[in-house]
């Protein structure tokens, strides 16, 4: 599996493009700037799904354009994420003068312990890691850990939002650190950490 990083224009959030040789499909971790993502897809032709680490504006603002271009694309989020996608207040888009109220028949709600086959021999595992937001999920694919804003090395988790919880955030950080140790860590902002060693 190949992983390409896109640094988005809003708050320098990350989108990760997951692809595999000889597969026409890609999967995304979060969705920001749409055009750079399309240009990075190379010979791949279809975005099969996007896994949202959480439903804050800087991690989802490309979702409408994505769904228009790829109407069969599955949107994966948590139960609170589904609620927040439908509320420009909860996803903060109203504060960016870019109101997003998103609902879709292709929205799939994930929970702790779920496993999704993304490529023929690749399985994505779901971990609930709330604290930064109630919608936060961390994803594990083999040695690759996608933590969103639940854990960014060297950065204090922001817990001042309406749906944040400091205690939960601390527990989630401990969990992700344990999960990521010796693996490759892909946070929601900043660089990739190969063979992460806390």
URZILIN-V250701 format. One record per residue. N is the residue number from 1. RES is the residue in one letter. PHI is phi in degrees with one decimal (none if undefined). Layout:
n=(N N)
res=(RES RES)
phi=(PHI PHI)
This chain:
n=(1 2 3 4 5 6 7 8 9 10 11 12 13 14 15 16 17 18 19 20 21 22 23 24 25 26 27 28 29 30 31 32 33 34 35 36 37 38 39 40 41 42 43 44 45 46 47 48 49 50 51 52 53 54 55 56 57 58 59 60 61 62 63 64 65 66 67 68 69 70 71 72 73 74 75 76 77 78 79 80 81 82 83 84 85 86 87 88 89 90 91 92 93 94 95 96 97 98 99 100 101 102 103 104 105 106 107 108 109 110 111 112 113 114 115 116 117 118 119 120 121 122 123 124 125 126 127 128 129 130 131 132 133 134 135 136 137 138 139 140 141 142 143 144 145 146 147 148 149 150 151 152 153 154 155 156 157 158 159 160 161 162 163 164 165 166 167 168 169 170 171 172 173 174 175 176 177 178 179 180 181 182 183 184 185 186 187 188 189 190 191 192 193 194 195 196 197 198)
res=(X X X X X X X X X X X X X X X X X X X X X X X X X X X X X X X X X X X X X X X X X X X X X X X X X X X X X X X X X X X X X X X X X X X X X X X X X X X X X X X X X X X X X X X X X X X X X X X X X X X X X X X X X X X X X X X X X X X X X X X X X X X X X X X X X X X X X X X X X X X X X X X X X X X X X X X X X X X X X X X X X X X X X X X X X X X X X X X X X X X X X X X X X X X X X X X X X X X X X X)
phi=(none -104.2 -127.9 -111.7 -102.3 -114.4 -94.1 -78.7 -78.5 -91.6 57.3 53.8 -68.7 -100.2 -117.3 -114.1 -104.3 -103.5 -139.4 -142.1 -56.7 71.8 -108.9 -78.8 -102.4 -127.1 -121.6 -116.5 -105.8 67.6 -141.0 -111.2 -69.1 -74.0 -61.9 -60.0 -65.0 -60.4 -68.0 -88.9 -74.4 57.0 -81.8 -72.1 -117.6 -136.0 -87.1 -78.7 -168.6 -129.0 -101.6 -85.0 -74.1 -171.7 -108.6 -95.0 -49.5 -69.8 -111.9 -143.1 -67.4 -90.1 -67.0 -68.5 -64.6 -59.9 -69.1 -69.9 -75.4 -128.4 -62.7 -93.7 -62.8 -84.3 -107.4 -108.0 -155.9 -85.2 -64.1 -69.7 -60.0 -60.5 -63.8 -71.0 -59.3 -87.4 -132.8 -68.5 -78.6 -74.3 -95.0 70.2 -67.2 -64.5 -84.2 -111.3 53.8 -148.1 -56.9 -117.3 -123.1 -117.2 -132.7 -159.6 -70.4 -94.6 -91.9 -117.7 -85.6 -104.0 -140.6 -47.6 90.5 -64.8 -132.5 -124.5 -78.1 -103.9 -127.4 -55.7 -125.1 -127.2 -119.3 -97.4 -107.0 -108.3 -125.6 -79.2 -132.9 -69.7 139.6 -60.6 -156.1 -66.3 -86.2 -66.0 -128.3 -114.6 -118.2 -124.4 -127.6 59.6 -92.8 -109.6 -117.1 -111.7 -103.5 55.9 -98.4 -70.7 -155.6 -126.0 -52.4 81.3 -122.3 -67.5 -63.8 -75.9 -127.8 -100.3 -82.0 -56.8 -109.3 -93.7 -151.6 -63.6 -62.6 -62.0 -61.3 -62.8 -65.7 -66.8 -59.9 -59.1 -66.1 -68.7 -57.6 -64.3 -66.5 -85.1 -55.0 80.9 -108.6 -98.4 -108.1 -122.2 -80.0 -73.5 -143.2 89.2 -84.9 -85.5 -114.6 -82.5 47.7 -55.6 -131.4 -65.8)
